[in-house]
Amino acid sequence: MATIAAPRLLPEVERFLATSPLASVIGGKDVVGSTGRTMNTLDPGTGAPLAEFHVLSAADVDHAVQAATRAFKASGWATMAPNERGVHLHRLADAIQKHKPIIGEIEALDAGKLRAHAEGDVQNCIDTLRYFADMAMHVQRRSVLAVAGHEAWTIRHPWGACGFIFPWNFPFLLIGWGISPALAAGNTVVIKPAEDTPLSAIYLARLAREAGLPDGVINVVAGTGAEAGAALAGHPGIRRMSFTGSPDVGRLVGEACGRNLVPVKLELGGKGAAVVFDDVDVPQTAQKLVNAITFHSGQVCCDATRWLVHRSIARQFTDECVRRMQAVKVGYQLADGTGMGPVVNAKQRERVLAYLDKGTQQGAEAVLPGGPAQVPGQDGFYVKPALLAGSLDNVAAREEIFGPVAYISTFASEDEAVAMANDTDYGLANSVWTSDLGRAARVAESMVAGNSWINAHNLFPRGVPYGGVNKSGVGGGVNSIETLFDYWRSQSVVRPL
């Protein structure tokens, strides 16, 4: 198929991509890796190579952890006053703000995001950096304890070199969520971005160097999960670890950290429910849930993918959703008028299509069949929004698909709705939709998950803890003061009187 030229890129983006193969950044220096191997990252909208980057090995990861450890011990980052460290982080946030259109375009190209969504992710990172930088200036790290016969207190210290493995769906936003509290607490970091989307992390490391952060405070190691990711998770020099991704890989990361007795934070997948009662504004609720399931092509771990609808409005609600899903324009992520872009790669497209096949083979009704989407002039990884319906005892209703696929099932009572919502191995995020706020609160509190939302889905205000339970995660959440405390170790001091 002949391709149509993509919209003209910003000159700064063109220059950045033209420097490929792109080096990682370790200890403030560009590092090409010890093996000389390279990989391509693709534009999901065209399927064509976007940039080439150097693939780092386990030996290179060891180099990065050593650089982060040296920076923690010798650069002054860990011991400087919180307000001084905050100045550095605000300067980094200023640099990101200045380059926001550039980073947004890089992120859109690399992850297949709509430009506005990508720039929103960049702004989220900026705001998160500032939030934790300011919080760390005002939190009391020393707490006096009232203990009979003793003078006692606790003091909080940064851990040291912290490792982060990030996924491909929200590369830059999740970097902000992850490293901001760690840096604000005085730790140094080693970032391993997804091999499908390494570009914005590499760009960030270069910005951090230009913004004057001490060398080794932020290190980026691009490479495969099997080698670089495994080496980072299993490195004995890491003092705290964070992984965001699938439960299967999360188990491997947790096992590796357990062998070194390294505390680990796992932010994993989900199979969220949206419980829709019969007193909602049906068209409005349908539009909001369609917006959620098609946002970033459904590649959102906390999405509402199981729509549990009261029987009395099920037909009307389903019809409204189908009409709105059919109206979503699938297209190239940087093209005007696109409502939903591609999924990240061919493997993910095949995963989505395979679940549609397996779901219908197991008896689900294909209310809106979905399938491959053809975008004129592009050979990217496009799929159509899909809506299945039937019993929740179906593979498409029980396993995480990570695409624009929703599954409708019906209920008759509040108790039944709660039981259906909780009939899952996951526990990340659910929502309840009703005009009865008393019922909304009851149902929200009864659903087993880290997060419950009322008359909305995918809400992440800073200050509210966000995390998962069961198969969706372990080790603490993000976005709140508790997250900052995660990146300090507590030490008690006692003197007899």
N, C-alpha and C positions, 0 to 999 in steps of 0.2 A: 504494500500500500504506500502510495506517495505521501510524504509528510508535509504538513504546512509549517512554515517557519514560526517558531515561538516568538512572542512579543520581545522586542528589543530589551536587553538587560541593562541594568545600571552599569556604567563604565567601571565602577569599583568592583562589582561582582564579576564582570568579565576579566578584570585583571587578576582577581583572586583565583578564579578557576584556571586561568592561563598559567599559573605557577605550578600546576600539577606536573609530576606527582607531588602531592602535598605531604609535608613532613609533620610529624607529631611535635609536641613541645614538652621537653623535660628539663627541669632546672633552668628554665628561662631560655633554652637553646633549641633550635630546630633539630630534630633527630629523625634520620631516615631509616633507622632500624638496622639490625645486625645481619639480616639475611638478604637484603636487597630485593625482597619480594614486594610486589605492588598489587592492588586491586582497583577495580573500577566501582564507583558509585553511580547508579543510574538515575535518570530523570523518570519517575514513575509515569509521568504523563505522555512521554514519547517512547519510553523503553530504550532510549539511546544513552550511551555513556555520558555522564555529566562531568566527572573529574576522576583522576587517578590519585590514589594515596598510598603511602608506604605502609606496609603491614608489619606491625611490631611483634616481636617474639617474646617468649617467657623471660629471656635474658634482658630484653629491653624493659619489660615491666619491672624486673628487679632493679634496674637502673633508676626507674621512675620512683619506686618506693624509697630507695636510698636517698634520692634527691629530696623527696618530701620530708623524710626523716631528718636530713641535715638542715633543711629550712626550718623545721619545727624547733630544732635544738639550737641553731646558731644564727638565724636571720633576725631574731627579735620579734617575729610575728606573734609567737605564743605569749610573750611577756610584756608586750607593749600595752599601754593603757587602752581600755575599750574605746574611748573617744578617738584616740589616735588610729586604732584599727578601723574604726568607723569612717574616718576621713578617707582612708584607702578604699574602703568598699563603696563609699559614695562616689569617689572618683571613677571607680570601675563602672558603677551604674551610670554616671554621666557619659562615659565613653560609649557604653552600650546604647544609651539614648541618642547620642550623636550619630551613631551608625545604625540606628533602628531600621531604616528602609533597606539598607544593605543586608543586614542579618536576616530580616524578614524575607527578602527575595532569595537568599541562599537557602533558608529553611523551606520556603515554598517549593523551590526546585528539587531539593534533596528528598523531602518527605511527601511530596505530592499535595501540599496544603494550599488552600486558597490564600491569596496574598493577604487579605484582611485578617484571616485566622492566624497566619504565621506572624504577622506584625503584632497581633494581640498576644501571642505567646512570648514574643520579645518583651513587650511591655509588662507582662506578668513577671518575667524574670527580673526586670528592673525594679518593680515594686516590691518583690520579695527580698531582693538584696537590701533595699533601703529599710524595709520592715525589720529584718533581723539585725542589721547594723545598729539601728536606733534602739531596739529592744535590749541588745547586749550592753548598751551604755547605761541602762537604767535598772537592770536586774541586780539585786544584791547577791553576790556569790558567796558571801560569808554569813552563816546563820548561827546565832548563839542558841545553845540548848540549855533548858532549865533542868539540871540534874543535881540531886541532893548530894552534897559533899564533894562536888567536883566543879571545876571550870571546864566547860566543854563547848565545842563548836564544830560545825562542818564547813569545809571550804570546797568549792568546785574548781577543778582544773581541766583544761583541754586534754583530750586523749593522746593526740599525736597525729601520725599520718593516717588519713581516712580514705578508704577505697569506695568508689562509686561505679556501678555498672548501670547504664541507662538504655532504655529501649528506643525503637525507631518511631514510635507514634507521636511523642511530644518531646523531641530531643532537647530543645533549648528551654522550654518551660520547666521540664523536670530537672534539668541542671540547676535552674534557679531554686526550685523547691529543695533540692538535695544539698548543694554545697553552701548555700547562703547561711543557714544556721551553723554549719560546721566551721566556716571561715569566721563568722562573727564571734564564735566561742573561742577562737584562737588556734584551731587545728589547721593542718595543711591537707591538700587533697590530691588524689590521683583519679582521674576520670577516664573510664573506658566507654566511649560511645558505641552505639550499635554499628556494625559494619555496613549496614544499609544507609546510615545517615550520620556520617562522621564530620560533616563540613562545618556546621555551626559551632561544634565544640573546639575544633582547631582554630576557627576564627576567634572564639572567645579567649583562648590561651594567648593568641597574639595580642589581642586588646589588653589583656591583663599585664602583659609585659610592657606595652606602650604606656599603660596607666600608672606604672611604677610600683606594682606589687613586687615584693621581694622574690627573687628567683627561687623556684621550687615550691612556692605556696600553692600554685595551680599548675598541675601537670596533666597532659592529655596523651593517652596511648591508644592510637587507632589500630584495630586489628580484629581478628576473629574472636568469637566467644569461646570457641573450643580451646584456643591457645592463650591469647592475651587475657580474656575474661577469666578463664580458669586459673591462670597464673596469679592474677590479682586477688581473686577470692581466696586462694590457698596460700597467699604469701604470709609468712610468719611476722613480717615487719609491719603489717597493717594492724592498727589498734582498734579500728571500728570499721564496719563494712555496711554498705547499703546496696541493695539490688532491687530494681524495678523490672518486672517482666513476667514470664509465664510461671505457673506453679511448678512445672516439671524442672525448669532450670533453677527456680528458687530453691528446690530441695537440694540440688547439687551444690549451690552456693552455701546453703545452710550447713550441709555436711562438711564442706571444706573449712568453713569458719569454725565449726565445732571441734574439728581436729586441733585447731590452734587456740581454742578457747577465746575466740574473738567475738564480741557481741555483734549481732547482725540485725539489720532492719530489712524486712522483706515486704515489698509492696507488689502484690501479685494480681491475678486476674479476677474476673467477676462474672456473674450471670444475674444481673440486677432485675428486680421486679418493679413494675409500675402498677399499683393497685388503684383501679379507676371505679369509683362508686357511681350510682345512678343519679346523683344530684349535681353533676358537673356540667359546665358548659361544654357540650360534646365537640363542636367544631374547634373551639379554642384549645381544648385539651388534646385533641387529635393533632392539631398543628404543632403544639409544643413537643409532643412525643415523636412526631415525624422529624422535626428539626433535630431532636437529640439523636435519633438513630442514623440520620444521614450526615450529621456533623463529622467531619474528617472521615467520611465513608464508613462510619460505624467502628472505627479503630480506636475505641475508647473503653478502657477496662471497666469503668464504673457505669457504663451505659445501661439504660433500661431496655433489656432485650426480651424480657418476658412481660407481656402486657396482660394483666389479669383484670378482666372487665366484667362488671355486673351484667348478668344475663339479660336484664330488661332493656339495656342500651347496646348490647353487643353488636347487633346488626347495623344500627345507625353508626356506631363508633367505627366499626370495620370499614364501612363504605366511605366514611369521611377520611380515614387513614389512606385507603387505596387511592382515592382521588388526589390527595395531596402528595403521596409518594410518586404517583405517575407524573405529577407536574414538576418534579425535581429535575433540573437540567444537568445531566452528566456531561462533563467536558474537561478540557485542559485547565489545570489549576490557575494559570495566569491569564486565561482568556476572560474577557468581559462577559458577564451574564452566567458564568458557571455557578451552579448551586451545589454540586458535589464533584469532587475530583476523583482521581484514581486511588486504588489501594497501593500499598508501598512497593510490591514486586509481584512477579509471576507466581511465586510460591503462595503468596497470600491470596491472590485471585483464585488459584486452584483450590485452596482450602475453603474459601467461601462457597464456590460452586459445588464442591464435594459435599459440604454439609446440606446444601439444598437438595441434592440427590438423595443423600442418606435419610434426610428428614421425610421426604415424600415416600420413599421406599418403606419407611416404618409407619406410614399411615397418616402423616400430616397433610392437611389440605393446603395446596398452593394457592392461597387467595390472590396473591400477586407473585407470579413465578420468579421474577428476578432474572438472573442469568448474565451472560457477557453483555457488555454495552459497547456499541460501535460509536466511536467519536471520529467524525470525518477528518481525514488527514493525519490521524495520530495512531501510533502502534503501542499505546500505553496499556496499563493494567486496570481496565475499567470494568465495573460490574453495575448492574441495575439494583435499586432498592427492592427488597423482597419482603413479603409478609406470609408467614405460615400460620396455620391454626390447627388446634386439636388438643389431645391429651398431653399433659406435661411429661408423661412417660415416653419421651421421644428424644433421640440424640440431639436434635436441633434445639430442644427446649432445656437440655441439661448440660450441654458442653458449650464452652465459650467459642464462638465463631469468629469474632473480631472482624465483622463486616456489617454492611447496612441491611441486616436481616433481623426482623422482629418476629415474635411468636405469640399469638393470641390464644388465651384460654379463658373460660368463663367461670364465675362463682355466683353463689346465691346468698351467702351470708358473710358477715364480718369475720366470724371465726374461721370459716372455710377459706376466705381470702388470705388471712394471716398464715394458716397452715400451708397453703399453696406457695406463698411467698417464701416460707422457711424450708420448703422441701427442695433443698439444694445443698451441695457440698461447699458452695462459696459463701461469702459473707462480706461483701464490699459496700454496696450502696443500693438502696431501694427508695422508692417514692410512693406517697399516697396522695390521691387526688379526690377531693371532696369539699363541699362548702360547709360541712359540719366540722368545726374546728376541734370539738371535743373528740369526735370519732377519729379525726386526723391524728391527734396526739396519742390516742390509745393505740392505733394501728402502728404509728411510727415507732413507738416505744416497744411494741411487741415483735417487730421484725428483727431477726437475728442478723446483724450486720454492723460494720463499723460506723455507717452513716445512714440516716433516714432523712429524706427531704419531703416537704409538704407543698403540694401544688406547684412543684418545679422539679427539675432534675439537673444534675451536674452543677451544684453550687459549691464554691470554694472560697468563702470569705476568709481572709487571713485573721487568725485568732481563734478559729474553730478547728479542733483536731480532725484530721482526715486520715483514716487508716482502715485496715481490714481485719477480719477474724476468719477462723477456719482455713479453708483453702485459699483465701484471699490475702493472707498476710500475717506477719508476726513481727514483734519487736518495736512497736511504736508507730506513730503516724507522722504527718507532716503539717506545716502551715500554722503552728501555734507555739506558745511559750514552752509547752512540753517538748517540742522538737529541739528547741535551743538547749534545754536541760539534757536531752539525749546526748549532746556532743560535749558535755562536761562529765567527768567522773567525780564522784563525791568522796571526800576524804574527811574522816573525823579526827579531831584533836582533843585530848583529855588530860587534865592535870588535877591530881587530888588536892583538896584544900586542907 
